[in-house]
């Protein structure tokens, strides 16, 4: 068994036995990973931490439902995938609960437009810089962009998850990309000029 999977095996065994030390070890081990997922869905660090806390409550409540792979070397990637789904859906639940206070942008149906050219300035952005730009998007744009681009959801899955139409999902994605493009132009004018 590889080292990350071996460590995780012992931590999970302790968590299943409701050992507080193991629960804290699991929380600490995946804190940064989980927080980065939650930050995709909010501008506020406090909201991201609240989403993370709610997510870990679900992790500990449903840990018995995590299906361990037969190959123990696959334990770490299998668990991180399971944890990621919980954090994404917890963040979406948080988004939905606040949706009545933060209206989703209602935009007419537009086609999803890919970026032009072989290279795009996004290829050269630091992860932290891109995440900060994504967090400045409106809640509706940010949710659709994160689900589609970062988490690999289809427009149909996004529509079902957020309770919007497929057309609104496509439109919000196109608008989010355009907003990010405009922000990039302002921040990196000289660099982007080479690609236009």
LUMLUMDREN-559612 format. One record per residue: y, z, x of N, C-alpha, C, CB in turn. Coordinates in steps of 0.02 Angstrom, whole numbers, plus 50000, padded with zeros to 5 digits. Glycine has a CB too. Layout:
! LUMLUMDREN-559612
REC,nY,nZ,nX,caY,caZ,caX,cY,cZ,cX,cbY,cbZ,cbX
REC,Y,Z,X,Y,Z,X,Y,Z,X,Y,Z,X $
...
This chain:
! LUMLUMDREN-559612
REC,nY,nZ,nX,caY,caZ,caX,cY,cZ,cX,cbY,cbZ,cbX
REC,49942,50000,50043,50000,50000,50000,50062,50000,50045,50000,50061,49952 $
REC,50111,49956,50029,50172,49954,50070,50213,50017,50058,50215,49891,50053 $
REC,50259,50031,50105,50296,50095,50104,50338,50106,50041,50340,50099,50164 $
REC,50380,50057,50019,50418,50070,49957,50373,50084,49897,50463,50011,49942 $
REC,50318,50046,49891,50273,50057,49835,50238,50125,49840,50221,50001,49831 $
REC,50222,50145,49902,50188,50209,49913,50235,50267,49894,50165,50215,49987 $
REC,50298,50263,49916,50346,50315,49899,50355,50318,49823,50414,50303,49934 $
REC,50363,50260,49793,50374,50257,49721,50314,50284,49683,50389,50185,49700 $
REC,50254,50270,49708,50193,50295,49676,50195,50371,49670,50131,50273,49717 $
REC,50213,50405,49724,50215,50479,49723,50271,50504,49678,50223,50506,49794 $
REC,50328,50471,49680,50384,50491,49637,50366,50484,49563,50448,50450,49653 $
REC,50336,50426,49546,50317,50414,49476,50265,50463,49452,50292,50343,49467 $
REC,50217,50480,49495,50166,50529,49476,50198,50595,49459,50114,50538,49533 $
REC,50247,50616,49499,50283,50678,49485,50323,50674,49421,50328,50696,49543 $
REC,50354,50617,49409,50393,50608,49347,50349,50611,49286,50430,50540,49349 $
REC,50290,50583,49290,50243,50585,49234,50221,50657,49219,50182,50541,49248 $
REC,50223,50700,49270,50206,50770,49261,50268,50812,49245,50170,50797,49324 $
REC,50324,50777,49231,50388,50809,49212,50416,50855,49267,50379,50850,49148 $
REC,50403,50837,49330,50430,50876,49386,50503,50857,49398,50388,50865,49451 $
REC,50547,50905,49392,50619,50892,49399,50636,50862,49467,50659,50957,49390 $
REC,50604,50885,49519,50617,50858,49586,50601,50784,49591,50577,50897,49639 $
REC,50547,50764,49560,50527,50693,49560,50575,50652,49518,50456,50685,49534 $
REC,50597,50680,49461,50646,50644,49419,50711,50634,49457,50659,50683,49354 $
REC,50734,50686,49493,50795,50679,49532,50785,50628,49588,50815,50748,49561 $
REC,50726,50629,49619,50712,50581,49673,50714,50509,49647,50643,50596,49705 $
REC,50685,50498,49588,50686,50430,49558,50758,50410,49542,50643,50428,49494 $
REC,50795,50455,49512,50866,50442,49495,50906,50425,49558,50897,50503,49459 $
REC,50899,50466,49609,50937,50455,49671,50916,50391,49706,50927,50514,49719 $
REC,50851,50376,49705,50824,50318,49740,50851,50252,49710,50747,50318,49736 $
REC,50858,50250,49644,50880,50189,49610,50951,50193,49583,50833,50172,49555 $
REC,50989,50244,49601,51056,50254,49574,51101,50193,49585,51088,50316,49605 $
REC,51109,50172,49648,51155,50116,49663,51132,50052,49629,51159,50105,49740 $
REC,51067,50039,49630,51039,49979,49597,51055,49980,49523,50963,49976,49608 $
REC,51043,50036,49490,51055,50042,49418,51129,50038,49401,51026,50107,49392 $
REC,51171,50071,49441,51242,50071,49429,51271,50001,49434,51279,50118,49477 $
REC,51248,49962,49483,51272,49893,49489,51254,49851,49428,51242,49860,49552 $
REC,51197,49862,49399,51178,49827,49338,51225,49846,49282,51104,49842,49319 $
REC,51237,49911,49273,51279,49935,49218,51352,49913,49226,51276,50012,49214 $
REC,51375,49908,49288,51445,49888,49300,51458,49816,49277,51461,49894,49375 $
REC,51407,49777,49271,51416,49708,49248,51443,49704,49177,51351,49669,49253 $
REC,51433,49757,49139,51447,49755,49068,51508,49796,49048,51388,49780,49030 $
REC,51545,49821,49096,51605,49861,49079,51655,49858,49136,51586,49933,49064 $
REC,51717,49871,49120,51769,49876,49171,51774,49946,49199,51837,49855,49142 $
REC,51751,49994,49160,51761,50064,49176,51702,50094,49214,51773,50104,49112 $
REC,51717,50126,49269,51666,50160,49309,51634,50216,49266,51696,50190,49374 $
REC,51675,50250,49227,51648,50304,49184,51599,50277,49133,51706,50341,49149 $
REC,51616,50220,49102,51570,50190,49054,51505,50168,49088,51603,50129,49019 $
REC,51511,50140,49148,51451,50119,49185,51406,50179,49200,51470,50083,49251 $
REC,51436,50235,49219,51397,50295,49233,51366,50322,49168,51441,50350,49265 $
REC,51402,50318,49113,51374,50339,49048,51315,50294,49029,51428,50335,48993 $
REC,51321,50229,49040,51265,50183,49026,51205,50200,49070,51287,50109,49038 $
REC,51219,50214,49134,51166,50231,49181,51130,50295,49158,51195,50240,49251 $
REC,51169,50346,49138,51139,50409,49115,51094,50397,49054,51194,50461,49098 $
REC,51121,50359,49006,51081,50343,48946,51018,50304,48965,51124,50303,48896 $
REC,51025,50259,49013,50968,50220,49036,50914,50263,49066,50990,50168,49086 $
REC,50933,50312,49106,50883,50356,49136,50850,50402,49085,50915,50398,49191 $
REC,50886,50421,49034,50854,50458,48980,50797,50416,48951,50906,50478,48924 $
REC,50811,50352,48939,50759,50307,48912,50702,50298,48962,50790,50239,48894 $
REC,50719,50292,49026,50667,50284,49078,50619,50343,49075,50699,50278,49149 $
REC,50646,50404,49074,50603,50463,49075,50566,50471,49009,50644,50525,49090 $
REC,50596,50451,48953,50562,50457,48888,50505,50407,48882,50612,50446,48832 $
REC,50511,50349,48914,50462,50295,48904,50423,50278,48968,50498,50234,48880 $
REC,50425,50322,49017,50391,50308,49080,50316,50296,49070,50402,50365,49129 $
REC,50286,50330,49022,50215,50320,49009,50200,50249,48986,50190,50370,48956 $
REC,50250,50214,48958,50238,50146,48934,50244,50094,48990,50288,50129,48879 $
REC,50268,50115,49049,50271,50068,49105,50200,50051,49126,50311,50099,49166 $
REC,50185,49987,49126,50118,49963,49143,50115,49950,49218,50098,49899,49102 $
REC,50076,49989,49252,50070,49982,49325,50028,49920,49341,50038,50045,49356 $
REC,50050,49884,49392,50011,49825,49412,49945,49847,49445,50051,49780,49461 $
REC,49896,49803,49441,49831,49818,49473,49839,49823,49549,49779,49764,49456 $
REC,49879,49779,49577,49892,49781,49649,49949,49830,49662,49910,49709,49676 $
REC,49933,49886,49693,49983,49939,49704,50042,49915,49747,49951,49999,49737 $
REC,50032,49863,49788,50087,49836,49828,50141,49804,49783,50062,49784,49878 $
REC,50122,49788,49722,50169,49759,49674,50205,49812,49633,50133,49710,49628 $
REC,50192,49875,49646,50221,49929,49606,50297,49929,49609,50194,49996,49629 $
REC,50325,49923,49669,50398,49926,49677,50432,49869,49639,50416,49924,49751 $
REC,50413,49806,49650,50447,49753,49613,50435,49757,49537,50425,49685,49638 $
REC,50376,49778,49517,50362,49785,49445,50406,49839,49414,50287,49801,49433 $
REC,50413,49895,49448,50453,49949,49421,50527,49930,49420,50443,50013,49462 $
REC,50552,49898,49473,50623,49880,49474,50639,49830,49418,50643,49850,49542 $
REC,50593,49785,49403,50602,49739,49347,50605,49776,49280,50546,49687,49345 $
REC,50560,49825,49271,50559,49865,49210,50623,49906,49204,50497,49912,49210 $
REC,50644,49937,49258,50705,49977,49259,50766,49933,49244,50714,50011,49327 $
REC,50768,49874,49273,50824,49828,49261,50830,49811,49187,50815,49763,49303 $
REC,50774,49797,49155,50776,49781,49083,50804,49840,49043,50706,49763,49058 $
REC,50782,49899,49060,50807,49958,49023,50882,49965,49033,50771,50022,49047 $
REC,50906,49956,49094,50978,49963,49108,51018,49908,49073,50991,49961,49184 $
REC,50992,49847,49072,51026,49792,49037,51031,49807,48963,50989,49725,49049 $
REC,50974,49825,48932,50975,49836,48860,51015,49899,48841,50904,49842,48834 $
REC,51015,49949,48883,51056,50008,48871,51130,49989,48874,51041,50064,48921 $
REC,51148,49947,48923,51217,49924,48929,51237,49883,48868,51226,49883,48994 $
REC,51192,49841,48845,51206,49800,48786,51214,49845,48724,51149,49748,48774 $
REC,51172,49896,48718,51179,49943,48662,51247,49977,48665,51122,49996,48664 $
REC,51268,49996,48725,51334,50027,48733,51388,49978,48713,51344,50050,48807 $
REC,51381,49916,48734,51429,49863,48716,51433,49856,48640,51409,49795,48749 $
REC,51374,49853,48608,51372,49846,48535,51406,49905,48500,51300,49840,48511 $
REC,51394,49965,48525,51423,50024,48493,51499,50024,48499,51394,50088,48523 $
REC,51526,49992,48550,51598,49988,48559,51627,49924,48532,51615,49995,48633 $
REC,51584,49879,48510,51607,49813,48487,51658,49818,48430,51547,49772,48464 $
REC,51649,49867,48387,51696,49874,48331,51766,49892,48356,51671,49926,48282 $
REC,51770,49920,48416,51835,49937,48445,51861,49884,48492,51831,50004,48480 $
REC,51815,49845,48520,51833,49791,48567,51808,49725,48539,51802,49805,48638 $
REC,51849,49688,48502,51825,49629,48466,51800,49574,48513,51880,49602,48423 $
REC,51744,49544,48493,51717,49486,48529,51763,49427,48517,51644,49469,48506 $
REC,51775,49388,48568,51818,49330,48562,51784,49280,48515,51833,49298,48632 $
REC,51817,49260,48462,51789,49212,48416,51819,49144,48433,51803,49231,48342 $
REC,51778,49102,48463,51802,49038,48489,51760,48982,48458,51799,49036,48566 $
REC,51791,48925,48447,51754,48868,48421,51701,48846,48471,51800,48810,48405 $
REC,51650,48811,48446,51594,48789,48487,51617,48738,48540,51540,48758,48443 $
REC,51602,48754,48603,51616,48709,48658,51552,48699,48697,51673,48736,48705 $
REC,51543,48642,48727,51483,48630,48767,51488,48669,48832,51475,48554,48782 $
REC,51430,48690,48856,51426,48724,48921,51439,48673,48975,51355,48759,48931 $
REC,51490,48686,49017,51509,48637,49068,51492,48663,49137,51584,48622,49063 $
REC,51449,48628,49174,51433,48650,49241,51492,48637,49289,51370,48613,49267 $
REC,51493,48674,49343,51546,48665,49393,51537,48597,49425,51544,48721,49446 $
REC,51593,48565,49443,51589,48499,49473,51582,48504,49548,51651,48457,49455 $
REC,51555,48452,49578,51548,48450,49651,51484,48483,49674,51607,48483,49684 $
REC,51467,48471,49738,51406,48499,49765,51414,48572,49786,51384,48458,49825 $
REC,51474,48591,49806,51486,48660,49828,51538,48690,49782,51510,48662,49902 $
REC,51533,48755,49775,51581,48790,49733,51606,48851,49771,51549,48810,49665 $
REC,51669,48868,49764,51695,48926,49800,51657,48991,49786,51767,48936,49783 $
REC,51624,48996,49728,51585,49056,49714,51531,49067,49767,51554,49051,49645 $
REC,51508,49012,49798,51457,49018,49850,51480,49061,49908,51436,48950,49874 $
REC,51545,49065,49918,51572,49099,49977,51602,49167,49962,51624,49056,50008 $
REC,51599,49189,49900,51628,49254,49882,51582,49311,49902,51642,49256,49808 $
REC,51611,49365,49921,51573,49426,49931,51551,49452,49863,51614,49480,49970 $
REC,51493,49483,49861,51466,49509,49798,51515,49556,49764,51400,49545,49811 $
REC,51545,49602,49802,51591,49651,49774,51652,49617,49743,51613,49701,49827 $
REC,51677,49565,49776,51736,49529,49751,51719,49495,49685,51761,49478,49803 $
REC,51660,49463,49682,51639,49430,49621,51630,49480,49564,51574,49391,49632 $
REC,51600,49538,49579,51590,49588,49527,51656,49614,49501,51547,49647,49554 $
REC,51705,49623,49544,51772,49645,49522,51803,49593,49477,51817,49659,49583 $
REC,51795,49530,49493,51823,49477,49451,51788,49475,49383,51817,49409,49486 $
REC,51723,49483,49383,51685,49483,49320,51708,49540,49276,51609,49487,49334 $
REC,51722,49598,49306,51743,49656,49268,51811,49647,49236,51743,49717,49312 $
REC,51851,49599,49260,51916,49587,49229,51912,49542,49168,51963,49556,49280 $
REC,51854,49512,49156,51845,49470,49097,51847,49513,49034,51779,49430,49101 $
REC,51863,49481,48978,51861,49517,48914,51789,49539,48901,51888,49472,48855 $
REC,51778,49590,48860,51710,49615,48848,51661,49561,48825,51713,49670,48796 $
REC,51682,49517,48780,51638,49464,48755,51619,49415,48809,51670,49428,48698 $
REC,51668,49393,48848,51655,49346,48902,51610,49379,48955,51721,49322,48934 $
REC,51626,49441,48972,51590,49476,49025,51516,49485,49005,51621,49545,49039 $
REC,51504,49504,48943,51435,49514,48920,51395,49449,48924,51433,49542,48849 $
REC,51423,49395,48897,51387,49331,48897,51377,49306,48969,51425,49278,48856 $
REC,51429,49309,49010,51424,49286,49079,51370,49325,49116,51493,49292,49115 $
REC,51371,49391,49110,51323,49432,49145,51251,49418,49123,51338,49506,49135 $
REC,51242,49413,49057,51175,49400,49032,51149,49331,49053,51174,49405,48956 $
REC,51192,49281,49050,51170,49212,49066,51164,49202,49141,51220,49162,49037 $
REC,51216,49216,49178,51218,49199,49249,51181,49250,49292,51290,49194,49273 $
REC,51191,49314,49280,51163,49365,49323,51094,49387,49302,51209,49424,49325 $
REC,51080,49387,49237,51016,49414,49213,50968,49361,49187,51029,49464,49160 $
REC,50989,49298,49184,50943,49244,49168,50925,49236,49095,50883,49252,49206 $
REC,50964,49263,49049,50951,49255,48978,50969,49184,48957,50991,49307,48936 $
REC,50936,49159,48905,50954,49094,48875,51009,49107,48823,50892,49058,48843 $
REC,51042,49054,48801,51094,49063,48750,51064,49089,48685,51130,48996,48737 $
REC,51002,49069,48669,50969,49094,48609,50957,49169,48615,50903,49057,48597 $
REC,50934,49192,48673,50922,49263,48684,50987,49303,48680,50887,49275,48751 $
REC,51040,49275,48709,51105,49307,48708,51130,49313,48635,51157,49268,48750 $
REC,51123,49259,48598,51144,49260,48528,51108,49314,48489,51132,49191,48495 $
REC,51042,49318,48497,51003,49369,48463,51023,49440,48485,50928,49358,48475 $
REC,51032,49448,48550,51047,49513,48578,51115,49539,48557,51043,49511,48653 $
REC,51166,49495,48559,51234,49516,48544,51255,49506,48472,51282,49479,48589 $
REC,51212,49473,48433,51229,49460,48363,51284,49409,48354,51249,49525,48329 $
REC,51283,49357,48396,51332,49302,48392,51293,49237,48385,51378,49301,48455 $
REC,51329,49183,48373,51295,49118,48368,51283,49090,48438,51337,49068,48325 $
REC,51237,49043,48442,51224,49009,48506,51287,48973,48529,51165,48958,48498 $
REC,51323,48943,48482,51386,48908,48499,51437,48955,48529,51415,48874,48438 $
REC,51443,49015,48501,51490,49065,48528,51468,49086,48597,51495,49126,48481 $
REC,51403,49093,48608,51378,49111,48674,51397,49057,48725,51301,49120,48672 $
REC,51385,48994,48707,51402,48939,48753,51478,48936,48765,51378,48872,48724 $
REC,51515,48945,48713,51588,48943,48718,51613,49000,48762,51620,48947,48649 $
REC,51588,49061,48751,51609,49118,48791,51591,49109,48864,51579,49182,48764 $
REC,51533,49079,48877,51514,49066,48947,51561,49016,48979,51442,49040,48950 $
REC,51577,48962,48943,51623,48912,48970,51692,48942,48983,51629,48852,48922 $
REC,51715,48983,48936,51780,49015,48944,51779,49066,49001,51802,49050,48879 $
REC,51724,49103,49008,51718,49151,49063,51720,49115,49130,51653,49192,49056 $
REC,51683,49060,49135,51684,49021,49197,51754,48995,49212,51634,48963,49193 $
REC,51788,48971,49161,51856,48945,49171,51903,49001,49192,51882,48911,49107 $
REC,51897,49059,49160,51938,49116,49180,51925,49136,49253,51925,49177,49134 $
REC,51862,49137,49272,51845,49154,49342,51872,49101,49389,51769,49161,49350 $
REC,51867,49038,49369,51893,48983,49410,51968,48991,49421,51878,48914,49376 $
REC,52004,49008,49368,52077,49018,49374,52093,49078,49419,52108,49028,49305 $
REC,52055,49132,49412,52065,49191,49454,52052,49173,49527,52020,49249,49431 $
REC,51999,49134,49538,51983,49112,49607,52039,49070,49636,51917,49073,49608 $
REC,52067,49026,49595,52121,48983,49619,52180,49026,49641,52143,48934,49564 $
REC,52196,49077,49602,52253,49119,49620,52239,49158,49684,52269,49168,49563 $
REC,52179,49183,49692,52163,49226,49749,52149,49185,49812,52103,49269,49733 $
REC,52117,49128,49804,52094,49088,49862,52122,49017,49859,52018,49086,49865 $
REC,52186,49010,49848,52217,48944,49838,52201,48894,49894,52291,48951,49832 $
REC,52212,48913,49956,52201,48867,50012,52128,48847,50020,52225,48899,50076 $
REC,52084,48895,50012,52013,48882,50020,51987,48836,49965,51973,48947,50020 $
REC,52007,48848,49903,51983,48808,49846,52011,48737,49849,52003,48842,49781 $
REC,52070,48728,49876,52100,48661,49879,52055,48612,49914,52169,48664,49914 $
REC,52014,48636,49961,51967,48592,49997,51914,48563,49951,51934,48629,50054 $
REC,51900,48597,49895,51846,48576,49850,51871,48536,49790,51810,48636,49825 $
REC,51936,48528,49783,51962,48492,49726,51981,48421,49744,52022,48528,49696 $
